[in-house]
Structure formats: C-alpha cells, structure tokens
C-alpha cells in the first residue's frame, strides 16, 4: 500500500511540474501575442471606425474616460461618475480590468527592475490624483463628493445633447438576432415568458437568470416545456437575456456593471409586469444577480434556487477581485476549462479575436453544426454561447463576477437574516466552479439546502436532466409558498 501511495504521489508531482512548466511558456507566448494584437486592433479600428479605441492594457484611465466618464480612485477601489438622464451616479468597476499582471511581471516582481517600476507607477498615481483633484471627497462617507463647475457644465452639455444611435463595432455581429435591439424603441431586455397573460389568474411569478455567455434559451429550451400543466396555467415564468447577451441590447458604451444589470432586470420584468413577489432560479453568474436582487427586494423574493454559485470566500488581507480572478482563471493549460477561463480573463485582445472568429460568424458555425450532425441536435446552447459582444462579455466578467467579490459576503449575510427558502445545486463534475463554493454558501446561510448531482457538470446540471429538475423546482416552489408563511427574502 505504501509503495502504491508513493508511486501515485510521484506521478502527481511529475504531472504538476509538467503542467506548471508548459503553462509558463504557453502564457509567456500569449502575453506577447496579446501585446501584438493590441496594436493590430488599434490600427484596424482606426481604419474602419476613423477613431483610436482605448484599451485597458495600455491605460485603464484612458479606456474609461475616452467615453466621457470620470474615473475616481478610493481606498483601493475604482468608481466612475456616470450620467443617467439628469442624475449623477457612482458606478463601481473592478480593478481587474486594468491590473492584470503578465507572467513576466509576476516572475520579476522581486527584482531591481520591479522596484524601479513601482517608483514609476507611484509617479503615475500622483499624476492621476492631480487629474482627478477636481472631484473632492467630503467627510468619510464613500458616496459623498463634489464636482466643480467645469465638470458640471460638461455634464449639462451631455444632458442637452441628442442621444446617440446604437452603432455596431466592425468586430461585432450585425445579424437580425444580435442587432434586433437596434430596431426597437424600447430600452429593455429581451424577455421570454410563459403562463397566464392575466396577472390576476397567476398565483406565482418566477424569474430565471442565465449564466455567463448564455441566454434565456438555457431555460426556455429545457425547463419550460417540461413543467406540469398546473404550473403552466398558474405560474408566470420569465426568462431574460441579460444586458449584452442574446437578443438584448448590447450598448458599446456600457461598462456592464452590477447596477446596470440589476436596473435592466427591474425595468424589463419587475416593473412592467407589476411583480410584487417572486421566486428566482439562477445559474452561475446569475446567482450573483439573484443575491443582489434578494437584498434589494427583501420583502419580495419567496425562494432562491442557486445553481453552481461562484462564491469564493476571500481570505483576510487579500484584494477580493484579484483573488477571485486567480481562483477562476489560474493560468494553467490543464484542465482545458481553466485554460479557456484564463484566456477570457487575462487577455483582452486575444479574447476579442476569439469573439471575432466565433461570435461574429456564429451563423456559419450553427450551419456547420447542423450539417455535420444532420440536424440531429438542437443548437440553442451554441446560439447562447455565440450571441454576445466582446465588450459585453469582457466587462460583465470583470465588473460582475470579479467586481462583486467583496460584496458577496454582505449579500449572503443579508439573505441569512431573511425568511426565504434557499436551495443550492451543484454538479459533482463541475470543473469551472468548484463544488466547495456551494458548501461555502451553506456555511454563510445554515438553512440553505445543498444538493450535489452526481456525474453532472456546469451545464449538464440542467441540460439532460430537465424533466427531473422541473419537478424538483415545482416542489421547491410549493414548499416556499406553503402554509401561512409570509413571502419574504
């Protein structure tokens, strides 16, 4: 037995060494490739769009302020001043957008050159502080600030200016699906609904929120057809395409922050349909939005069903967004899903190239898939994966998944003190979001019921077992609404 254990240990260490060594050289090459693609895209953008487009690898401040926004730095966090109608609002953005160290910088950070680099960066920070000194913080409250008269005049000019028409970037798809929002006068999300049209005959409302790089089809093509006739006749089911995905708007000037996603869900579902109480079913990224909605509407949510929630407890002293990014994207070539996540998280221009190849040409890939399989499989997962823009995916990944890392503990603490049912479901073979994330949710919310589905991964936790999962959801909703218990999460 001892010899077997030692042999396994040797194989494990050898495999780990090979993975680390190969990963070092592969990501070193990717660092260089992303650097080259930065200049390539700048040149093409200038030729096609007659404008130099700022990016985060050159200057985070430039990438944000080039759209007329004002960048603030406060206690290690970054916020921007944005304008909506006639109001000023502070938008929180993730520092992972513009501080993603390359492999070379990590290896050399203890060298003399790194020390010199820190001195240079210190000078840059001082210049940035000089740039932003027109925005002065008042007292110790984070939300209190004053803006001088010059900036006020600039913003007033923006208020009077005619709203810009939505324009597609050359690297984005302009098909009827991806561009359908540009022909609509409504500034709302695309919503697929099922159930009684008359709200007076509906007993319950359910909101479905999909995960990262997906769409409402993840729910409507799997669960919706498999609900019982009783649910179909008495429940109003709403599945949204999140901002930047599927048929929903994909504004090029949006930073796709947590607040923007929440506001659009409220404006597109809760307000027009006059929803007072509801259940939420969310997957992956959608779990973060579901928790934020539950905290924002504590008296409305009856139950939370979270599938593979991306909750990574942040150790004390760690920078939350950076820590979670390293957990999701460890920059290793194995397993493949970690390799893909690392490219999506760290490389702005390589990921844009992937979107150019895949998303812009999604109709071709869908056709080839149907041709090769002789139309034997449904392509809704492919459609959901392809129908987005790089701008939407990039900013949602950083500003929601990573940027909300410091907030999740507070959200979970708030939900713990409320009364709604909480169900957490995870696939045992999920390589993207570790199963420990769901167990960590349980430690924060002791009443949460955690169910591990054997031999299922991040997608097959729903796809392939939709009939069984539909029955499970119906049971959860009945339990949450049973008895004399008041709805309230």
N, C-alpha and C positions, 0 to 999 in steps of 0.2 A: 504493500500500500504506500509506504514511504517513497519507494522508487517511482511509482506512478505519479505521485504528487509532485516530486521533484522534476520529473520529465515534463509534466503539464506546465509547471512554473517556468521552466527553461523555454518551452515553446511560446508561452505567453510573453515573456520578456523579449524574446527574439522578434516576435511579431510586432510588439510595441515599438521596438527600436527601429525596425524597418519602416513602419508607418510614420514615425516621427522624422526619420531621415528623408524619406521620399517626400513627405509633406513639406519639409523645409525647402527643398529645391523646387517643388511644384509651385508653392506660393511665392517664392522668390521670383520665379518667372512670371507669375500672374501680377505681382506688384509692378514689374517692368511693363507688361502688356497693358495694364490699366493706365499707366503713365503715358504710353504712346497713344492709346485710344482717346485720352483726354484732348490731345492736340488734333487728332483726326476729326473728332466730333465738333470741336470748335470751328475748324475750317469749313466743314460741311454745313454746319448751322449758319455760318456767315454767308456762304454762297447761296443757300436755299432760302433762308429767312432774313437775310440782309441785316443780321444783328449778332453780335458776340454774346453767347449764352454763358453766364457764370456757372461754375460747378463747385462742389464742396471740397474737392481735392486741392484746389488752388487757394480758395479763400471762402470760409464759411460765411463771413460777414458779407462778402460781395454777392454770394449766391442768394442770400436772403434779402439784402437791401436793394438789389437790382430791380426787384418788383415793386419798389416804393415803400417797403416795410422798414420799420425802425427796430434795430436789434438792441436788446438790453442784456447785460450780464449781472447776475445777482446771486451771491452765496453759492457759487459753483453751478448754478442753473442758468439756462438761457430762455429768454422770453422775447417776443416781438410785439410791437404795437401795431395792431391792425384796425382797419376801418370797416364797419358794417353799418350800412345806411348812414345814420348821423351819429353813431356811437364809436367811442374808442374802447378797444378791448385788449387785454393781455393774452397772447397765445403762448402756451408752453411748448417748447420744442426740445428734442433730445440732443444732447451734446455728441451722441454717436454719429450724427450727420456729418460733423466736420472734425471730429477727433477719432479717427480710426487708424491707429499706428500700423505702419507696414512692418513686415517681418524683419527687415533690415534695421529699422529704428529700435525694435524691441531687443535685437541681439546686441546692438551697440550702445544701449542707453546708459551703461555704466562706464563708457569710455570718455576720454577727454573731449572728443568731438561732441558728445551728447551734452556735456556740461556747457560747452560753448553755445550749443543750440538753445539750451534753456535760457541763457543770457539774452540771446536774440529774441526769443519768444517773450521774455519779460519786457523788452523794449516795445514789442508789438502790442502787448496788453496795455502798456501805458498809452500808446497812440490810440488804441481802441477806446480807452477810457476818456481820452481827450475828445474823441469823435462823438462820444455819447454823453458828454457832460451837460448838454442841453436838456437831458432828461434827468431830473434830480429826484432822488428818493426822499420822502418826507417821513420822519419818525422811524419806527422799526417794523411797521406793517408792510408786507410784501406788495400788497395791492395798491399802496398809496404812492403816487408820483405826480409830478407836474410837468407840463410841456410848455416850452417857451413860445412866444408869439410867432416866430418864423415857421415852426413846425405846424402850429395851428392854422396859419394861412395856407400852407401846403396841403393840409388835410381838407380844409374847406374847399380848396380848388378841386380836389378829388370828388367831394360831395356833389359839386355843381356839374362835374364832367359827365358826359353821357356814358352809360355803362358799356364796356367793351363787349363785342360779339365773340362768342366762343370760337377759337381758332385751333385747328389741329396742328400739331407739330408734324414735320415731314416723316419722322420715325414712328408715328402712331398710325394705327389702322383707321381708315375712314369709311368702313363698310356700313351698311344700314343698321347693323346691330350696335356696333361700337359708337357710331355717331348719331344714333337715334335721338339722343337728348338735345342735340343742337337744333333740332327742328321743333322742339316743344317749347311752349311759352311758360311751362311750369318748372320752377327751380326746385324739384323734389326728386326723391329716389324712385327707382322703378320698383314696384311692389306687386307681387303675385299673391292673390287672395283666393280663399275657398271657404264656402259656408253660406249661411243665410244672408241675403242682402239687407233685410230689415234688421237693424240693430236691436229692435225690441224683442225679436224672436230668438236672439242669440243669448245663450246662457253664459258662455265663456269666450274670452279672446286669448289667442296665443301668438306670440311674436317669435319668429325664427331668425337667427342671425348666423350667417355663414362664417367660415374661417378665412384665412389669408389666401389670396389668389384663388377665389372660388366665386360662386354666385348663388342666387336663390334656387337654381336648379338642383343644387345639392339636396334640398329638402323636397321641392315640388315633384321631382322625378323619382323619388324614393319613398318618402313617408306619406305624402298627400294621397296618393292612390290607395294606400293600404290602411287608412283609418276606417273605423267602422262607420256604418250608415248613421248611427246615433251621433257620433262626433261630427260627421259631415253636415248634419242637419241642424245641430245646435251650437257648434263652435265656429267662431270666425278665426281662420288661420291666415296669418300674414307672414310672407317670406320676402325679405328685402334684398336687393342688390346694393351693397354698401357703396358709399361715395367712391368713385373711381373704378368700379368693377361692374362687369355685366352690362346691362342696359342703362345703368345710372349715369348721371353727369360725371365728366372727367375733366374738371377745370384745370387748365395748365398753370394757373397762378395760385392754386391751393397748396397748403402745406400739409393737408390731411391730418390734422391734429385730432386728439381725442374729443375735444369740444366740437369740432366741425362734424365729426361722425355722429355724435350724440344729437346735436341740433337737427341734423338732417333726418334722423330716425324719428324724432319727435314731430318735426314738421311734415313728414311724409306719411306717418302711420298714426301716432297717438292723437294728434290734434284734428286732422280731417275726419277721422273715424270716431272721434269723441270717445276714446277708450279711457275708462276710469280705473279698471283693474284688469290684470292680465298675467298670463304665465309666460316665461321666457325659456326657449330652448336655444342653446348657443354652442358653437364648435370652435375650439382653438382660439384664434384671435377674437372671435365673437364673445368668448367668455369674459374678456376684459370689458367690452362694451356692456355686456349684461350686468356685471357687477356695478359698473358706474351708473347704469340706469336704475338699478335697485336702490342704490344710495341716494340718487337724485329724486326718486319717486318712492319713498319708503312706505307709503300707505297704499300703493297701487299693485305691486307685484305679489302674486299669490304663490308662485313657486319658481325656483331656478333649477334648470337642468343643464349642467355644465359638462361638455364632452371634451376631454383632453385639455384642461385649463393650463395655460402656460404660466404657472406660478412658481417662481424661483425665489425662495427666501434669501434676502441679501444679507451677508454677514456684516456685523458692525464694522464701520470704518471703510467699507467698500463703496465705490461710486456705483449707484444702483444700475443705471442704464448700461454702463460699460461691463459690469459684472454679468448681467443677463445676456448681453450680446455674446460674451465669451462662452456662456453655457449653451446657447442655441447654436452658435457658429464657432466651434473650437479650432477651426482651420486645420483640419485633418482630411486626408484623402479617403480615409475609411472610418466609418461606413459611408457609402455613397451619399446618403441623405445629409450627412454632416458636411460633406464636400459641397453639395449644392447649396446648402444654407450658408456656408461660408462665402461662397461667391456672391450670393444675393445680398449679404450683409456688408461685406467689406469693399466690394469693387463696384463703384458707381457706373463706370463706363463699360466694363465687361457685362454687367447685368443689363445695361441699356442695349448692348449688342445682341444679347440673348432675346430681349423683347423685340428688337428689330427683326430678328430672324424668325422668331416663333409667333409673337402676338400680331405683328403687322401682317403676317402671311397665314393667319390661322385658318382661313377658308381653304387654302391649299392643303394644310395638314389634316383638316377634317375630311376633305375629299379623299386623300390618300389612305386615311384610316378606314373609311368606308369601303374603298376599293380593295384594299388588302384583306379586310375581314369579310368582304362581300356583304357588307351592311348587316352583319350578324350581331354587332354590338351597338349599344346606344352611346352617343358621343357627348352626353351632357357634361361629363367631367372634363372632357377636353375643351368644350366651349367655355366652361367656367374658368379653367386654367389659363386660357388664351386671351379672353376678352377683358383686358385692362391696359393701362398705360404704364410705362416705366415710372413716370412721375408719381402716379398714384401708389404703385407698389412700393417704391423706394421710401417715400415719406410715411406711408402707413406703417411699414415695417419698423422704421426708426422712431417715429413720434408716438405710436400707439403701443406696440409690443415692448420696445425698449424704454421709451419715454415714460410709460406708466409704471415702470418697475417700482419706483419709490412710493407710488400711491396704493399699490395693491394691498399692502398690509392694512392700511387705513380702511380700504373698501371692505376687506374681509372682517375686520373688527366691527364695522358698522352693521354688516349683514348678520354677524353673530348675535347682535343685540336685538335683532328684529324677529319676526314670527313666521316668516315664510318657510316652506319646505325647501330644502337644498339637496339635490341629488347630483352626484359626481360619477361619471362613467369614463372608463379608460380601457384601451386595448392593451393586452399584455405584451404584444409585439410592436408597440409604438416606438420607433427609433428617433422620431423627431422631438416629441415631448415626453420626457421620462415619466414613468408611472409614479415616481416619487412626488411629482408635482401635485397629483390628486391626493395623495396621502398627506401632503403638507397642508392642503386646503382643509382636510379633516382636523388637523391639529389646531387650526385657527377657528373652525366652526365645528365644534364637537357633535352637534346634532346632524351634520351632513352625512348622508348615506353614500358610501363609496362602493361602486360595483366594478370589478375588473372582468372584462370579457376575454376569455381565453383564446389565444391564437388569432387575435384581431389587431390591426394596426391603426394608424391615424385616420385612414379613410374607410377601411372595412369595418370599423366600429359601427358604421351606419350602412354603407353600401354592401349588399349581400345578406344583410340580416334586417332589412327594413320592415318586414312583416312582424317579426318578433319585437323589434324596437317600437313600432307603432303601438302595439298592445301594452308594452311597458309604460310608454308615455301616457296613454289613456288612464292606466291605473294610478300613475303619479298625480295626474290632474284631479282624478276623483278623490284621492286621499287629501290633497291640498284644499279642495273645496268642500269636503265633507263636514258634517256636524254643524254646530253653531259657531265654529271658529271664524273669526273675522279675517278677511283678506288683508294682508299687510306684510310687506317685506321691507 
